Amino acid sequence: MCSSDLTQRTMADLCPATAPFFGFMGAAVALIFANLGAAYGTAKSGVGVSSMGVMKPDLVMKSIIPVVMAGVLGIYGLIIAVIIGNGVKVPVDGKPVYSSFTGFAHLAAGLACGLSGMAAGIAIGIVGDAGVRASAQQAKLYVGMVLILIFAEALGLYGLIVGLILTSKSYECK
């Protein structure tokens, strides 16, 4: 087997035509899971705000913080999805330039951001629901609720940071 056959086989292994599938899946899961977390956090916190608003309507605007924080999680997923979507390269002259390495890195980035966003959304929803109800009854609990929400939001931010680092890893086929 000559070296050109080996080079051709290695390039076909590193740069299959199916590699962009993994990149696009990374973009999809980043957006889908982050938005699932944002939707859950918004819905669960919204229920708490609504029930609290019946007792003390003057505190509704003060208690809307968990809903806003949950909405930010969707933006994290959108950022990663756009970066990944722009990073997927189309074949040039029928030859793939997007490698398996890059596709897997993009899939990992999407999973890291999306699943972290979903976990953060679940935490924000639970804390937001219970927190706004409790702070309506005892005003001193408000600061504690906000601190817990900040730590829950940080989980989504960690996923965004790792996702950004992973999207910078690439190998271009030549």
Stockholm file with secondary structure:
# STOCKHOLM 1.0

chainA/1-174         MCSSDLTQRTMADLCPATAPFFGFMGAAVALIFANLGAAYGTAKSGVGVSSMGVMKPDLVMKSIIPVVMAGVLGIYGLIIAVIIGNGVKVPVDGKPVYSSFTGFAHLAAGLACGLSGMAAGIAIGIVGDAGVRASAQQAKLYVGMVLILIFAEALGLYGLIVGLILTSKSYECK
#=GR chainA/1-174 SS CCHHHHHHHHHHHHSCTTHHHHHHHHHHHHHHHHHHHHHHHHHHHHHHHHHHHHHCGGGTTGGGHHHHHHHHHHHHHHHHHHHHHHHCCCCBTTBCCBCHHHHHHHHHHHHHHHHHHHHHHHHHHHHHHHHHHHHHHCTTHHHHHHHHHHHHHHHHHHHHHHHHHHHTCCCBCC
#=GC SS_cons         CCHHHHHHHHHHHHSCTTHHHHHHHHHHHHHHHHHHHHHHHHHHHHHHHHHHHHHCGGGTTGGGHHHHHHHHHHHHHHHHHHHHHHHCCCCBTTBCCBCHHHHHHHHHHHHHHHHHHHHHHHHHHHHHHHHHHHHHHCTTHHHHHHHHHHHHHHHHHHHHHHHHHHHTCCCBCC
//
